[in-house]
Amino acid sequence: MVLHHQSLAFLHILLMVFWIGTDLGVFIAGFYFMNAGLSLGQRRTAIELGLVIDRFPRLCFPAILPVGAQLAYEDGLLPFGPTAMAAVWAAGLVWLAAVVVGMFRPGTKLAQTGHAFERVFQVASLVGLGGAGAAGLAGALPLVPWLAGKLLAFGLICLFVILLELSFGPALAAFQVIAEQGSEPAREATLRRAMWATYVWVLATYAAVLAAGYLGTTRL
């Protein structure tokens, strides 16, 4: 039982490492994407590579939730029983499946449905887990402070990811204009503004993930 718990804890840490570690590759690829000194082909290759690397954090995002919940449940820190815990795992697996469908069936109606499910889970986690964390910190739910803080951080991650995705759309649109009509200072400036707006939410996501990891490790 101890080995099982330690293995879950290791998996939880590993998911966070792959989430942040691989996402840094996406972060760096974005600078090449913005570099007007490179050819369009090089810039397109950079962002395409970044989107492939982005699969790892997108998979870790939903997977880390049921693993973390299982750890807290086994420590007796969650105020619910095995049925609710099973429901958390089911929700996490459905969320993960929606991500996988979007990755490997791009451009299809099935992928669109998968993306829609992703957004539903993101909003539900923002409201449900973020709200539970805030209530726990306020003393309205029987949660230890560090766990309440982790729940609040995960809710914030969902918010930041939603804002990140919404801000990245204009960046892709700006690059499409450059690809079709050519590079010029005004068009490049539009692309950079959109990318810097995206980076704001990327950095906010990193901060929230690291905060959740710190709280879970130190249990302050």
Buried (B, 14 or more C-beta within 10 A) or exposed (E): EEEEEEEBBEBBBEBBEBBBEBBEBBBBBBEBBBEBEBEEEEBBBBBEBBBEBBBBBBBBBBBBBBBBBBBBBBEEBBEEEEEEBEEBBEBBEEBBEBBBBBBEBEEEEBBBBBBEBBBEBBEBBBEBBBBBBBBBBEEEBEBBBBBBBBBBBBBBBBBBBBBBBEBBEBBBEBBEBBBEEEBEEEBBEBBBBBBEBBBEBBEBBBBBBEBBBBBBEEEE
